Amino acid sequence: MKKLFITAALVLGTVFGALAQRYCVIDTKYILESIPDYKDAQKKLDAVAEQWQKEIDVKFQEVDKMYKSYQAEQVMLTDDLKRKREDEIIAREKEAKDLQKKRFGYEGDLFKKREELVKPIQDKIYNAVQKLAASRMYDFVLDKSGGITVIFSDPKLDKSEEILASLGVKKQ
């Protein structure tokens, strides 16, 4: 009888403990898109990316032009000249690919620029979320915009507006 009572107490304690966990839901995508500094940073990133893409496109167009010229003149070239032109084309194509990788590759210039412009904003949001979670004693803060699939959330649990208010962002 004593074992049954202890087991029942443990089960009830676990159930009530699980029910006592407090959580809220936020939408970081909505929060970010509501912050004017984020919109400005995104515009700057888009402009830089477009400029870099044009630069890369010009390099690939040069390679294409060189290749077409080579194809047209190939019959008249000696083997040494053919090899030299092919090496030039390959070198230019490698330069273009290297530039593309440098600008847009993993941890490339665009990644670094995004870190420079967007990370401070993300840090502010993270700090505001931490402050909200600590003040309201939330055990979990779920983000419904990202990789976690939230099938349903009660709108009263969504604290995105409170995060924006704590960041000083006015409702639009």
N, C-alpha and C positions, 0 to 999 in steps of 0.2 A: 504494500500500500504506500509506503514511504517513497519507493522508487517511482511509482506512478505519479505521485504528487510532485516530485522533483522534476520528472520528465515533462509533465503538463506545465509546470512553472517555467521551465526552460523554453518550451515551444511558445507559450504565450508571451514570454519576454522577447523572444526573437521576432515574433509577429508584430508586437507593439513597437519594438525598436525599429523595425523596417518601416512601419507606418509613420514613425516620428521623424524620419528623414525628410528634410525640407529641400525643395529644389525649385528652380525657376527656369524659364526658357528665354533665350534672347535670339535675335536675328542679326548677326554681325554684318551681313551684306546690307541690310536695311540701314543699320547704324552708320556704316561707312558711307553709303550713298547719301545720307542725310547731312554729312559733315562737309561744309564748303571747302575746307583745306584738302580733303581727300579728292574732291572733284577737280580742284586746281592741280593737284599732284598727278592725277590720272591724265589730265589734258597735257601736262608737260611730258609725261612718259610717252603718250601717244605721239606727240610732235617729235620727240627725240627718236622714237622707233621708226617713224615714217622717214625721217631724214636719213637714218642709218640704212634703212631698206633701200632707199633710192641710191645711196652710195654703193651698196652691194649690187643692185641691179645694173648699174653702169659698168661695174667690173665684169659681170657675167655677159653683158652685151659686147664688151670688148673681146672677150674670149670667143663668143659666137662669131663676131666679125672676123677675127683672126682665123678661125676654123674654116669659115666659108671662103675666105681669100686663099687659104691653103688648099682647099679642095679644088678651086678653080685653077690654081697655078701648079698643082701637084705633078701633072704630066710633064711639065717643062723643067722641073727641078732635078738636080742631081741627088744621089742618095744622101750625101752629106748635108746638103741644104734641106732635104726633106726631114732628116733626123733633127737638124737644128731648129726648124720651124715647129716640129712636133714637140720638142722639148720646151720651146718658148710657150706654146699653147698650154701644155701641161703645167708649166710653172705659173702662168697667169691664172689658170683655173684653180690651182692650189692656193694662190694668194686670195682669190675671191672666196673660196671655201673657208680659209683660215680667218678672214675678216668676218665672215658670217658667223663662224663659231665664236670668235672673240666678242662680237656684239650681242648675239642672241643665244649662245650656248649656255650650258649649265654653269652658273656662277659667272656669266659674262657681264659685259658692260650694262646691259639692260637690267639684269638681276641686281647689280650693284646700285644702279640709279634708283630702282624700285625700293631697295633697302634704305637708301638715303632719303627718299621722299615720303614713302608710305609707312615705314616701320615706326617712326615717332608717333604717327597717328594711331597705329595699331597698339602701341605701347600705352598710350593714353586710355584707349578703350579697355585694354586688359586691366589697367590699374583701377579704372572706374568699376569694372565688373568685380574685381577683387574686393574693393571697398564695399560695394553693395552686398556681396556674399557674406562678408564679415559682419556688417551691420545688421543684416537680416537673419544671420546664422543659417545660411543655405549650405546644405551638404554637397549639392550638385548644381552646376549651371550648364544647361544644355544649349547648344547652338543649333538652331533649326535650319540655318542656311548652308551649312557645310556638309561634310561627309557622313555625319550621323543622320540616319533617317528617322525623323519624327513623324509618325503617321497621323497623330492627333495631339494637339496641345490646347488646353483651355486658354483662351485669350487673356484671362486674368493672371495667368502665370507668366505671360510675356512681359519682361521688364526692359525691353529695348528703349521705350520712351524715357524710363527713369535713367538709363545710362546716358542717353542723349542730353537730358536735363542736367545731369551731373557734369557733363562736359561743356555745358553752356550753349548747346545748340537749340535754337528755337524751332518749334514745329512749323513745317512749311504748308 
